[in-house]
Amino acid sequence: MLYAIISEDVQDSLALRTAARPAHLARLQDLQNKGRLLLAGPHPAIDSSDPGEAGFSGSLVIAEFADLEQAQAWADTDPYREAGVYRSVMVKPFKQVFPQ
């Protein structure tokens, strides 16, 4: 089943994100390599695809896991979470309707 992992950043998270980004991306690449990643990306803090120093306000990952417990466990060990980037992380079941 698909799960949405919706994360909100702490204030001024850009330096923390930058430091933890390689490890964070490696985990996402692993999900993609296994065919389990639907989409992933950050929420720019301003209305721009390249927010520069404004940074990001959070992230969204939609991926396949066996169950909610495994999705939560994956989210709990995200390098961004361990580095203090996220102030909150919510994991919810997700039903894709479009595109079909």
Legacy VTK file of the C-alpha trace (Angstrom):
# vtk DataFile Version 3.0
C-alpha trace
ASCII
DATASET POLYDATA
POINTS 100 float
0.000 0.000 0.000
1.049 3.587 -0.554
1.768 5.938 2.357
2.228 9.707 2.448
4.994 10.961 4.716
4.345 14.644 5.346
7.089 16.491 7.190
7.315 20.049 8.498
10.701 21.701 9.022
11.980 23.612 12.014
12.680 27.314 11.415
15.857 28.054 9.450
16.432 24.408 8.523
18.506 25.021 5.387
21.944 24.354 6.941
20.652 21.189 8.635
19.077 20.024 5.353
22.262 20.670 3.416
24.368 18.610 5.809
21.990 15.624 5.884
20.890 15.740 2.220
23.247 13.075 0.784
22.079 10.445 3.291
18.437 11.485 2.858
18.662 11.196 -0.935
20.420 7.819 -0.709
17.435 6.369 1.175
15.020 7.768 -1.392
17.170 6.380 -4.213
17.001 2.957 -2.547
13.187 3.116 -2.526
13.212 4.193 -6.175
15.581 1.375 -7.133
13.163 -1.081 -5.528
10.226 0.408 -7.474
8.521 1.610 -4.285
8.822 5.404 -4.618
5.927 7.255 -6.253
7.231 10.778 -5.617
9.352 12.780 -3.206
10.379 16.379 -2.791
10.573 19.436 -0.578
8.124 22.301 -0.096
9.920 25.570 -0.939
9.481 28.179 1.795
8.593 30.764 -0.862
6.701 30.598 -4.155
9.707 29.527 -6.207
11.137 26.231 -7.408
14.563 27.563 -6.337
14.005 29.290 -2.987
17.698 29.969 -2.371
18.413 31.143 1.159
14.688 31.018 2.035
15.057 27.254 2.062
12.244 24.795 2.535
9.325 24.375 4.910
8.932 20.595 4.751
8.829 17.522 2.533
6.457 15.026 0.983
7.262 11.394 0.230
4.733 8.967 -1.219
6.019 5.418 -1.269
4.933 1.811 -0.978
5.363 -0.066 2.286
3.944 -3.361 3.546
1.959 -1.589 6.263
1.652 1.604 8.303
4.082 0.329 10.935
6.848 -0.138 8.345
6.134 3.253 6.776
6.349 4.893 10.205
9.577 3.061 11.024
11.112 4.234 7.741
10.041 7.821 8.433
11.358 7.678 12.001
14.875 6.868 10.772
15.074 9.509 8.037
18.426 11.324 8.213
16.579 14.661 8.137
14.677 13.652 11.254
17.849 12.475 12.975
19.591 15.768 12.032
16.798 17.880 13.540
15.442 19.196 10.216
11.864 18.128 10.931
9.722 19.450 13.758
6.900 17.058 12.880
6.329 14.015 10.683
2.932 12.527 9.852
2.523 9.173 8.105
-0.839 8.400 6.514
-2.193 5.746 4.171
-2.547 7.113 0.643
-4.860 5.945 -2.140
-3.752 7.036 -5.600
-6.675 7.882 -7.873
-4.913 9.877 -10.618
-3.004 9.391 -12.753
-4.288 5.914 -13.439
LINES 1 101
100 0 1 2 3 4 5 6 7 8 9 10 11 12 13 14 15 16 17 18 19 20 21 22 23 24 25 26 27 28 29 30 31 32 33 34 35 36 37 38 39 40 41 42 43 44 45 46 47 48 49 50 51 52 53 54 55 56 57 58 59 60 61 62 63 64 65 66 67 68 69 70 71 72 73 74 75 76 77 78 79 80 81 82 83 84 85 86 87 88 89 90 91 92 93 94 95 96 97 98 99
